[in-house]
Amino acid sequence: MFGHIAREQWFNDGNERTAQLVANHVFVQNNAAMLAVPVEERENFWHKLVKFYETGQQDDLNDFLYKTSIGIMPGGLTMEKTREIEERKRKWLGLE
C-alpha cells in the first residue's frame, strides 16, 4: 500500500508522507507495528523508492522496509493493549 500510494503521485506534494500515514493506519488498526524509516537508512530508502518508481517492481522496497523500518509501536504498546486500557478506564469512570 505504501509503495502504491507513493508511486501514484496523487498529490502535488506529500505523497510519501501520506503513504506512510495510510500504511501506519493499517498497521495500527491490525495491532501490527509502525513504519518509520530510520535516519541512517534514508539514503538507501530513497534509492529503493526511486528504483520502484522506475520499474514498478516493489519486492526490493518491501524487503528493505520490512528489514529496516517496521517495528513494534513505541514502548511496545499495541492497539490491543491500548483497547484493554481504554476499556478499564471506561469501566472505572462508570461509562460501561
VEXLUM-283652 format. One line per 4 residues: for each residue x, y, z negated of C-alpha. Coordinates in steps of 0.25 Angstrom, whole numbers, plus 5000, padded with zeros to 4 digits. Last residue first. Layout:
BEGIN
X Y Z  ...
END
This chain:
BEGIN
4920 5004 4877  4923 5018 4875  4925 5017 4860  4938 5024 4860
4946 5011 4855  4938 5003 4866  4943 5013 4877  4957 5013 4872
4957 4998 4872  4952 4998 4886  4962 5009 4890  4974 5000 4884
4969 4988 4891  4968 4996 4905  4982 5001 4903  4987 4987 4901
4980 4982 4913  4986 4994 4921  5000 4990 4917  5009 4997 4906
5023 4992 4908  5028 5006 4903  5026 5011 4917  5019 5002 4926
5026 4990 4931  5035 4992 4943  5036 4993 4958  5047 5001 4964
5059 4993 4966  5056 4979 4970  5042 4980 4975  5045 4993 4982
5056 4988 4989  5049 4975 4993  5037 4983 4998  5046 4993 5006
5053 4981 5013  5040 4974 5015  5033 4986 5021  5036 4985 5036
5029 4997 5043  5042 4999 5050  5045 5014 5049  5037 5017 5037
5042 5005 5030  5056 5009 5033  5053 5022 5028  5048 5016 5015
5060 5007 5013  5070 5019 5015  5061 5028 5006  5061 5017 4995
5076 5015 4996  5078 5030 4994  5069 5030 4982  5075 5018 4975
5082 5025 4964  5070 5034 4961  5062 5021 4958  5050 5019 4968
5037 5018 4959  5026 5008 4962  5019 5005 4949  5014 4991 4944
5003 4981 4944  4991 4982 4936  4982 4982 4948  4977 4996 4947
4992 5001 4944  4997 4994 4957  4986 5000 4966  4987 5014 4960
5003 5013 4961  5001 5009 4976  4992 5021 4978  5001 5031 4971
5013 5026 4978  5006 5028 4992  5002 5042 4988  5017 5045 4984
5021 5039 4997  5011 5047 5006  5014 5060 4998  5014 5069 5010
5006 5071 5023  4996 5060 5019  4992 5046 5025  5007 5043 5028
5003 5028 5032  5017 5024 5027  5015 5028 5012  5001 5022 5012
5005 5009 5018  5018 5008 5010  5011 5010 4996  5000 5000 5000
END
